[in-house]
Amino acid sequence: MRTSTSDIAARAKPEPGQRLRQMIEREARNAGFAAIAVTSPEAIPQAPARLAQFLTEGLHGSMGWMAETFERRSAPKTLWPEVRSIVVLAMNYGPDHDPRALQQQAGRGAISVYARNRDYHDVIKGRLKELAGKIVARAGGDVKVFVDTAPVMEKPLAQAAGIGWQGKHTNLVSREFGSWLFLGTIFTTAEIAPDQPDIDHCGSCRACLDACPTHAFPAPYRIDARRCISYLTIENKGPIPHEFRAALGNRIYGCDDCLAACPWNKFAQAAAEAKLAARDDLLAPKLADFLAMDDPAFRTFFSGSPVKRIGRDRFVRNVLIAAGNSGDDALAAPCESLLDDPSPLVRGAAVWALSRLMRSPDFARLAAARQNTESDAEVRREWALATGQPD
């Protein structure tokens, strides 16, 4: 039987589902996404049990929203029963240098790579919505888009879709982009053939585990958020526990150590998206500048930044801990001025910073003059601990 040219052309023409997939990939890359893959809502059956164990052991700390949204988070169809396919998209935010180098600069603050410019939620969600609209225009049906803050288990879904795998530090790792990927998902009622899942490529390596300054990994692939510097400086609303303060070093918002330590980063690329590239004034900011910030100045400086979400008081708390770790006695004066700050959280951190920056006799005189005038019980406790007096 002879095969005509028209028969060959007909077989080579993509099927409707393939054309939809090709359109998604094309438009996603035009929108700045570095990786695109598809999985099914049934692809992560093991995730609920792992999440339940994490919550049962209390490893989520004060992040009560994780327990409150457990049912919806545990399975995509619980969140949205109509979903048939999940498009997982990743945007590269890789730095052009090792961010850990900044830890050696006394008097400077280290802000996590992801937070050195615009809030990635805003950058990614807008582009997901545009892409989702094109999916509906082509395939009909309905869509929902999610970026991080929704109860979606993006990392297991990304592994199921083949974008990467969850490394021993529990974050996603890609052979192409290392550890530096933001994730977003589009839930759709369209039927799209799923990709194959990725497999674990960590092997015997434990570089990420050994890099953690606060030993936040009780075992490979498990994290105790209560010990994680990102949790301590961002999610934690109270004072930084004393046992972790020295380990914070100059990290004033988040931590990149476990990500940066991953050997797969040798294949990583610097971010191409301008809105995710670091602002010059956030590459190595002076702690002294942040110590002088009141609330209006903080809001203006961090407008559009994820840092703004934790508020001025928590941020200055972090900066004071970094000042106390700096060994720079020139920071003592701005720290002392914060003993009169309206926020007890700030005043307490200022006490600790001064106990590290001032000579013992000078600090003792300051304590004698001030600690009995303090009205807040937690700040009085800071004075008592700093001066070695009974609590």
Secondary structure as GFF3:
##gff-version 3
##sequence-region A 1 391
A	DSSP	alpha_helix	5	12	.	.	.	ID=ss1
A	DSSP	alpha_helix	16	30	.	.	.	ID=ss2
A	DSSP	beta_strand	35	39	.	.	.	ID=ss3
A	DSSP	alpha_helix	47	56	.	.	.	ID=ss4
A	DSSP	alpha_helix	64	68	.	.	.	ID=ss5
A	DSSP	alpha_helix	70	74	.	.	.	ID=ss6
A	DSSP	alpha_helix	76	79	.	.	.	ID=ss7
A	DSSP	beta_strand	85	92	.	.	.	ID=ss8
A	DSSP	three_ten_helix	99	104	.	.	.	ID=ss9
A	DSSP	beta_strand	110	111	.	.	.	ID=ss10
A	DSSP	three_ten_helix	113	115	.	.	.	ID=ss11
A	DSSP	alpha_helix	120	139	.	.	.	ID=ss12
A	DSSP	beta_strand	143	146	.	.	.	ID=ss13
A	DSSP	alpha_helix	154	161	.	.	.	ID=ss14
A	DSSP	beta_strand	165	166	.	.	.	ID=ss15
A	DSSP	beta_strand	172	173	.	.	.	ID=ss16
A	DSSP	beta_strand	181	188	.	.	.	ID=ss17
A	DSSP	alpha_helix	207	211	.	.	.	ID=ss18
A	DSSP	three_ten_helix	225	227	.	.	.	ID=ss19
A	DSSP	alpha_helix	229	230	.	.	.	ID=ss20
A	DSSP	pi_helix	231	235	.	.	.	ID=ss21
A	DSSP	alpha_helix	242	248	.	.	.	ID=ss22
A	DSSP	beta_strand	251	253	.	.	.	ID=ss23
A	DSSP	alpha_helix	257	260	.	.	.	ID=ss24
A	DSSP	three_ten_helix	263	267	.	.	.	ID=ss25
A	DSSP	three_ten_helix	274	276	.	.	.	ID=ss26
A	DSSP	three_ten_helix	280	282	.	.	.	ID=ss27
A	DSSP	alpha_helix	287	291	.	.	.	ID=ss28
A	DSSP	alpha_helix	295	301	.	.	.	ID=ss29
A	DSSP	three_ten_helix	306	310	.	.	.	ID=ss30
A	DSSP	alpha_helix	311	326	.	.	.	ID=ss31
A	DSSP	three_ten_helix	329	331	.	.	.	ID=ss32
A	DSSP	alpha_helix	332	337	.	.	.	ID=ss33
A	DSSP	three_ten_helix	338	340	.	.	.	ID=ss34
A	DSSP	alpha_helix	344	357	.	.	.	ID=ss35
A	DSSP	alpha_helix	360	370	.	.	.	ID=ss36
A	DSSP	three_ten_helix	371	373	.	.	.	ID=ss37
A	DSSP	alpha_helix	377	387	.	.	.	ID=ss38
###
